[in-house]
Structure formats: C-alpha cells, structure tokens
Amino acid sequence: MKDISILSSNGVDVNGSLEILGDMEMYDETLNDFLEEMTTRLVNMDSYKKAGDMENYAILVHALKSDSKYLGFTKLAELSFNQEMESKANNADYIDQHYDELITEVNRIITLVKQYLNM
C-alpha cells in the first residue's frame, strides 16, 4: 500500500487534488502520467530557454503549472506560473535567474512521487 503521508508531509495538497480528480486510483494514474512526461518536458524546456524561444517555453511551463495544480504541487505551480508570466513578457533575464529554483522544485517533486509510487 502506498503511503500518502510521503506526499502530504512534504507540502503536497493531496486532499485538494482529490476534490478535482475524485479518487486515489485516478490520482495515482495522473502521477504516473506526470512522471512519464517530465523527462521530455524538461529537455524541451531547457532547449527553448537556451534558444530564447519564450513562446514555446511559456507553453511548457503553462502545462507544468496546470499539472502541478491538479496534483497538489502548490509550490511548483507557483514557480511555474511565475515562469509562464515572465516568459510571456519575454523576460529572459527572469527566466535565467529563476530557472534553477524551478528545476530544483521539479526534481524534489519527482523524487517524492517516485518514493510514493515505490519506484
């Protein structure tokens, strides 16, 4: 059995997610989907950032923000939202200055999710 306290004790709003997703089975499936997409998403985010392609970068961080909100990753949703808004404003300096903070939180969430899913 999975230990939901791994997530909740680390700031994940599981209860809020269950209001949206309905039950733990759907939540777990959505977590698996999130993990499967993250490797490609991170590679693409980095490529767009390095190329200065703020339009496509904004699309990816918007998707990350949405997924994070659904899954209860409050801090990651906030960081992604800030990246989205600044990329839409074509503020590459902000993106560069705060990118590591975003990636650190992404990696923290990935580690938590893998621990929760017993991976």
C-alpha positions in Angstrom: 0.0 0.0 0.0 1.2 3.5 -0.9 1.9 5.9 2.0 0.1 9.2 1.2 1.9 10.8 4.1 5.1 10.9 2.0 3.4 13.5 -0.2 1.3 15.3 2.4 4.1 15.7 4.9 6.1 17.3 2.1 3.7 20.0 1.2 1.6 18.2 -1.5 -2.1 19.1 -1.3 -3.5 15.6 -1.9 -6.9 16.5 -0.5 -7.3 19.4 -2.9 -6.3 17.1 -5.8 -8.9 14.5 -4.8 -11.6 17.2 -5.0 -10.6 17.6 -8.6 -9.6 14.0 -9.6 -12.1 12.1 -7.5 -10.2 9.2 -6.0 -6.8 7.8 -5.3 -6.8 5.5 -8.3 -7.2 8.5 -10.7 -4.7 10.5 -8.7 -2.1 7.7 -8.9 -2.7 7.3 -12.7 -2.2 11.0 -13.1 1.0 10.9 -11.1 2.3 8.2 -13.4 1.4 10.3 -16.5 3.2 13.3 -14.9 6.4 11.3 -14.3 6.3 9.8 -17.9 6.1 13.3 -19.4 8.6 15.0 -17.2 11.8 13.8 -18.9 10.8 15.0 -22.3 9.2 18.2 -20.9 12.4 19.1 -19.0 14.6 18.6 -22.1 12.3 20.7 -24.2 12.0 23.4 -21.6 15.8 23.7 -21.3 16.1 23.7 -25.1 13.6 26.5 -25.5 15.1 28.5 -22.7 18.6 28.3 -24.2 17.3 29.2 -27.6 15.4 32.2 -26.2 12.1 30.8 -27.5 9.9 32.3 -24.9 6.7 31.4 -26.7 7.3 27.7 -26.6 8.8 27.9 -23.2 5.7 29.6 -21.9 3.5 26.7 -23.3 5.6 24.1 -21.5 5.6 25.9 -18.1 1.9 26.6 -18.5 1.4 22.8 -18.9 3.6 22.2 -15.9 1.6 24.8 -13.9 -1.7 23.1 -14.8 -0.4 19.6 -13.9 1.0 20.9 -10.7 -2.3 22.5 -9.7 -4.2 19.2 -10.4 -1.7 17.2 -8.4 -1.4 19.5 -5.4 2.2 20.6 -6.1 1.5 24.1 -4.8 5.0 25.5 -4.8 5.7 24.0 -8.2 2.5 25.5 -9.6 3.5 28.9 -8.2 7.0 28.8 -9.6 5.7 27.6 -13.0 3.1 30.4 -13.1 5.9 33.0 -12.5 8.0 31.5 -15.3 4.9 31.4 -17.6 4.1 35.1 -16.9 7.7 36.3 -17.3 8.2 34.2 -20.5 5.0 35.7 -22.0 6.5 39.1 -21.1 9.7 38.0 -23.0 11.7 38.5 -19.8 14.5 36.1 -20.5 16.6 37.5 -17.6 14.0 36.5 -15.1 13.8 33.0 -16.6 17.5 32.6 -16.4 17.8 33.9 -12.9 15.0 31.7 -11.5 15.3 28.6 -13.7 17.4 26.7 -11.2 14.8 27.3 -8.5 12.1 25.8 -10.8 14.2 22.8 -11.7 15.2 22.1 -8.1 11.5 22.0 -7.2 10.7 19.8 -10.2 13.3 17.4 -9.1 12.1 17.4 -5.5 8.6 16.6 -6.7 9.8 13.8 -9.0 11.7 12.3 -6.1 8.7 12.4 -3.8 6.4 10.9 -6.4 8.8 8.1 -7.1 9.1 7.4 -3.4 5.3 7.4 -3.0 4.8 5.2 -6.0 7.6 2.8 -4.7 9.8 3.3 -7.8 
